[in-house]
Amino acid sequence: MRLLLLVTTFFISCLGFSQTGELSGVIRLEDNTPVINAHIKVIGTTNSAVTDFDGSYIIENLEYGTYNLLISTIEAHKKTISITIAQEKTSITTTVSRKTNELSEVVVNGQSKETKLETAGYAVNIVKTEEASIRNIQTNELLNTTVGVKIRQNGGLGSDVTYSLNGLSGSSIRIFINGIPSSTYGSSFNLNSIPPSMIKNIEVYKGVVPGHLADDALGGAINIVLHDKIKNHLNASVSYGSFNTLQTSVNGVYRFDKTGFTVKGSLFHNYSDNDYKVSGRSVLVTGLGGEQTPITARRFNDAYRSTGGMVHFGYTNVSWADQFFIGLTASDDYKEVQHGAFMTITPYKDRFLESDALLANLSYQKKNIFTKGLDVTINGLYGKRNRAVNDTVAWAYSWYGERAIDFRGNEYQYTWGSQQEGGPTLSKIKRKVAAIRTGLSYTIAENHKVLLNHVYNSIDREDSDALQSVLENTFIGTRDLHKNIFSLTYELNALDDQLKASVFGKHYQQKTISIDPEIEADEDGNDWVVDEIVTSTNAYQGYGFASSYAITPSITLLASAEKAIRLPDETEVFGNDGDNVVANPNIRPEISNNYNLGFRLGSFKVKKHEFTISTNLFTRNIKDRIGLPIETSLNVDDELIVYVNQGNAKSKGIDAQLNYSYNSNLGFNFNVSRFDLTTETAAGTEFDIPNTPFLNMNGSLRYSFKNFIQEKSNLNLFYTLYFTDEFSYLVSQGSNTVGDDFFKVPQQVAQDFGLSYAFPSSKFVVSFDVKNIFDKPVYDNFSVQKPGRAFYLKMNYTIDKL
C-alpha cells in the first residue's frame, strides 16, 4: 500500500506538463450521408481513428497545437484539413466529395486499431462487445465463438470455467482485466459475472504473449479491456430468463469539463437457480434390491448469485495525467455445488461455496511524460479476498432431491459425515493480495520503440476451519506466494509499415513460503510451538519475437515464437478445498516452445461486399505439462483432483476464420480449429491427452432491417451454430476398445437464435434470445451436462448525454 501512496504522490506532483485535448468529428458526403470506415490520420503522429456507422470518430490525447488531418475513404476523394487543438474538447464536421465512378475493383479499407493489432505479427484476435452488450450474451459465450478458443464450463451460470487456446487450457492460459491478472480479483469478480456492457473489447493472444502483458502465460492470454473512454453516459440493463436467471448491470461516466474531475462506476448482479434437466448414465435412482433406474431430473443444488461493482474517482485529460484514478472494487458470490469433478449417482445436497473481495485500485496513464515519446502506465490493486466452504450434511441424496436409500430401502448417511469425502468442513481461506503492473514505453525514433514492463503479484494465505478445535486451528499453516516478472521489448516498423517486428525477453521469479507450526521438545523435555518454514525460489528466462510483412496492402504474413515459462499457481501448489483440489508442493513449472505461422487476406471490399480471411498454423512443444492426472484405468476418483506434471506434450494444428459482410446489413462469420494434443509415456508410447475436444467449429449469421416499423429504428436477427467433435475423458485401453464408448463425450451441435430491436433514438433496445434451440444434450469436462433449451429477454437503456 505504501508503494501505491508513493506513486500517487509522485504523479500528483507532476503538474504543469503539456496539456492535451480530445478531437471528435463527423465525416459526411455532400448529401449529408455519414461515411463509414473512413480512416483519419494525424500527420506526423501515430494518432488515428476510423469512423463508425454514424460517420463519427474520436482521437484522444493530442497535445495543444496545429495539425493536418488526412481523411481516406473508398467512397470519396482523399482530403487534408488543418485543425488547431487549443482546448480540452474540439469538435468538427468535415464534408468530402464522393467519387464519380463507383469502384468495381477490390479496395482495401483503412486499418482500425483492432486491425493494426491483428496484423502486428502475433496470433491475436480482437473480440468486440458492442453487439453482445445489448443481447443476453455472457462474456464467456462471446469468447466461445472466437477462432481457436474453447470455453470448458462444468454446468450453467457461475459454474467452474477453464479456457482452452489451441489445445492448452487451465492455468496455461492467463486471464487479465486491464492487464492485471484476474485471479487477483478473486472468483467473485470474473468473466462469469462481468457483463459485456462494461467491456470495451477482448484481446485473445494464442501461444505467444507480448511483453506488455508480462506474465507467465504458457499457451496464451485473454485480456479484458474495460471501457476507458471518457464520455458522459449512463447505461442500464436487465435480463430475465429460463432457470430463474436474472442479470442486471449499471455503468456510467461523468466528467466535469472545467476541472477534469471524473467519476465512473459500474454495478452488476446475477442470479440463477440452474435447475435445468439432466439425464444420462450417471442420472440414476437406486431402488429396492439395488435396482438402478435411469431418469430425467432437474439439478436441485446448483444455484448461483454474484454481486459486485467498482467506483473510481480521478482526473482525465489534464496537464499532468491522461488518466488518474483511485477507487474500490467489491464483489460477493454464492455457489451451490451439485457434484465433484464428475456427475455421480448420488449428487450433493447443501454443499456450497461463498466468496468475497474488497480491493483498492490505482491507475495512471500519461503520454509524453518528462519528454516527448515517453509514455507510462501504472495499474495497482491491494486488498483482501475470502473464500468459504460449507459441507456439514452426512445424508446421501438421489437425483430426485430426496434422501437416497440402500438396497434394503433404508436411508443412509456417509461414514465420513459430509457430501464430499474428507469429513464435514466449514473451512475458510483468507487472502491478502497485491498486484501492480508498471509499463514504460519510449519512442526512440518514428519507427523504433522500446518497452519495459514489470508485474508483481503476492498472495498471503491463511486457512482455518470452524469445525476444528482451537488447538487444531492453531496448528494450521500459512501459505505465501510472491511473483515478479520483467519484460523488455523492442518494436520496429520499416518499409513504410510493410514490415513490423518486435523482439522481447522475459525474466520470471517466484517465491513460495510455507509456515507450519509444530511441537518440539527442548533439552529439558519441555514442549514448544515452533514454526517450520519451507521456502522455495525459482527463476527462469524466456524470450520471443513476432513479425508481420505486408506483401501487398491486402495480404499479410505473420510469424511469432516464444520460449514460455508457466510457474505453478497457488491452487496447484497449495490446493483448494472449495474446488476439490489437493495440494502438490512438489509440482514443477512447465516450459513450452511455441510457434505460429499465419496469413491475413483483407479486408477486401467489392462494391457492397466486404470480407476477410485469416489462418494460423501452430505448434506447442511442452515440457512437464501441468494438468489433471491422465486416467488409464477405470478406477477414476470422482471427487478429489490434484494437479500433476503429466510429462512432455505436444499440440499442433490449424485454425482459420472467414468474416463476410454485405452492405452493412448482412454479416457472416465462420471459424474452425483442428489440432492434436499428445503426450508420451516413460516407455515412449504416444497417446492423445484425454478430456480434450480436438475439432471445434462455429458459425454465426447476422441480418439487420433498417427503419423497421419506425424511422431510424433497427431490427437485428442473429443465429449461431456450435460444433464440438466427440472426445474421450479416459485414455484408450490399448487395442481392446471394448467399453471405451462409456467414456466418450458424443459429437455435439448446438444452435442459438436471437433478435434485438433498437428504437429510433437507439437509447432503448429490447432483445430476445433462445439458447440451444433444439434442446440437444450438450456436455463438457468429464461429460458434465450443460443446460438445454433456454429463453431470455433483455432490456437495455443508454443515456449518451448527461
HELIX and SHEET records of a PDB file:
HELIX    1   1 ARG A    2  ILE A   12  1                                  11    
HELIX    2   2 LYS A  113  GLU A  118  1                                   6    
HELIX    3   3 ALA A  132  ILE A  134  5                                   3    
HELIX    4   4 THR A  139  ASN A  144  1                                   6    
HELIX    5   5 GLY A  170  SER A  172  5                                   3    
HELIX    6   6 SER A  182  THR A  184  5                                   3    
HELIX    7   7 PRO A  196  MET A  198  5                                   3    
HELIX    8   8 GLY A  211  LEU A  213  5                                   3    
HELIX    9   9 SER A  242  ASN A  244  5                                   3    
HELIX   10  10 LEU A  288  GLY A  290  5                                   3    
HELIX   11  11 VAL A  470  THR A  474  1                                   5    
HELIX   12  12 GLU A  570  PHE A  574  1                                   5    
HELIX   13  13 ASP A  577  ASP A  579  5                                   3    
HELIX   14  14 ASP A  740  PHE A  743  5                                   4    
HELIX   15  15 ASN A  781  SER A  783  5                                   3    
SHEET    1   A 3 SER A  56  GLU A  63  0                                        
SHEET    2   A 3 THR A  20  LEU A  29 -1                                        
SHEET    3   A 3 LYS A  89  VAL A  96  1                                        
SHEET    1   B 4 SER A  48  VAL A  50  0                                        
SHEET    2   B 4 HIS A  39  VAL A  42 -1                                        
SHEET    3   B 4 GLY A  65  SER A  72 -1                                        
SHEET    4   B 4 LYS A  79  ILE A  85 -1                                        
SHEET    1   C23 VAL A 107  VAL A 108  0                                        
SHEET    2   C23 GLU A 590  VAL A 606 -1                                        
SHEET    3   C23 ILE A 555  ARG A 566 -1                                        
SHEET    4   C23 ASP A 527  THR A 552 -1                                        
SHEET    5   C23 LEU A 499  ALA A 521 -1                                        
SHEET    6   C23 THR A 478  ALA A 494 -1                                        
SHEET    7   C23 HIS A 448  ASP A 465 -1                                        
SHEET    8   C23 THR A 425  ALA A 445 -1                                        
SHEET    9   C23 LEU A 374  ASP A 391 -1                                        
SHEET   10   C23 PHE A 352  LYS A 366 -1                                        
SHEET   11   C23 ALA A 321  GLU A 336 -1                                        
SHEET   12   C23 TYR A 304  VAL A 318 -1                                        
SHEET   13   C23 PHE A 261  SER A 272 -1                                        
SHEET   14   C23 THR A 245  ARG A 255 -1                                        
SHEET   15   C23 HIS A 233  GLY A 241 -1                                        
SHEET   16   C23 ALA A 790  ILE A 799 -1                                        
SHEET   17   C23 PHE A 764  LYS A 771 -1                                        
SHEET   18   C23 GLN A 748  ALA A 758 -1                                        
SHEET   19   C23 ASN A 714  THR A 724 -1                                        
SHEET   20   C23 LEU A 695  LYS A 706 -1                                        
SHEET   21   C23 LEU A 666  GLU A 680 -1                                        
SHEET   22   C23 VAL A 644  TYR A 662 -1                                        
SHEET   23   C23 HIS A 609  GLY A 627 -1                                        
SHEET    1   D22 VAL A 107  VAL A 108  0                                        
SHEET    2   D22 GLU A 590  VAL A 606 -1                                        
SHEET    3   D22 ILE A 555  ARG A 566 -1                                        
SHEET    4   D22 ASP A 527  THR A 552 -1                                        
SHEET    5   D22 LEU A 499  ALA A 521 -1                                        
SHEET    6   D22 THR A 478  ALA A 494 -1                                        
SHEET    7   D22 HIS A 448  ASP A 465 -1                                        
SHEET    8   D22 THR A 425  ALA A 445 -1                                        
SHEET    9   D22 LEU A 374  ASP A 391 -1                                        
SHEET   10   D22 PHE A 352  LYS A 366 -1                                        
SHEET   11   D22 ALA A 321  GLU A 336 -1                                        
SHEET   12   D22 TYR A 304  VAL A 318 -1                                        
SHEET   13   D22 PHE A 261  SER A 272 -1                                        
SHEET   14   D22 THR A 245  ARG A 255 -1                                        
SHEET   15   D22 HIS A 233  GLY A 241 -1                                        
SHEET   16   D22 ALA A 790  ILE A 799 -1                                        
SHEET   17   D22 PHE A 764  LYS A 771 -1                                        
SHEET   18   D22 GLN A 748  ALA A 758 -1                                        
SHEET   19   D22 ASN A 714  THR A 724 -1                                        
SHEET   20   D22 LEU A 695  LYS A 706 -1                                        
SHEET   21   D22 LEU A 666  GLU A 680 -1                                        
SHEET   22   D22 GLU A 686  ASP A 688 -1                                        
SHEET    1   E 5 VAL A 124  LYS A 128  0                                        
SHEET    2   E 5 ILE A 199  LYS A 206 -1                                        
SHEET    3   E 5 GLY A 220  LEU A 226 -1                                        
SHEET    4   E 5 ILE A 173  ILE A 177  1                                        
SHEET    5   E 5 ILE A 180  PRO A 181 -1                                        
SHEET    1   F 2 VAL A 149  GLN A 153  0                                        
SHEET    2   F 2 VAL A 161  LEU A 165 -1                                        
SHEET    1   G 2 LYS A 277  VAL A 278  0                                        
SHEET    2   G 2 ALA A 297  ARG A 298 -1                                        
SHEET    1   H 2 LEU A 284  THR A 286  0                                        
SHEET    2   H 2 GLN A 292  PRO A 294 -1                                        
SHEET    1   I 2 VAL A 581  VAL A 582  0                                        
SHEET    2   I 2 ILE A 641  VAL A 642  1                                        
SHEET    1   J 2 PHE A 727  SER A 728  0                                        
SHEET    2   J 2 LYS A 744  VAL A 745 -1                                        
END                                                                             
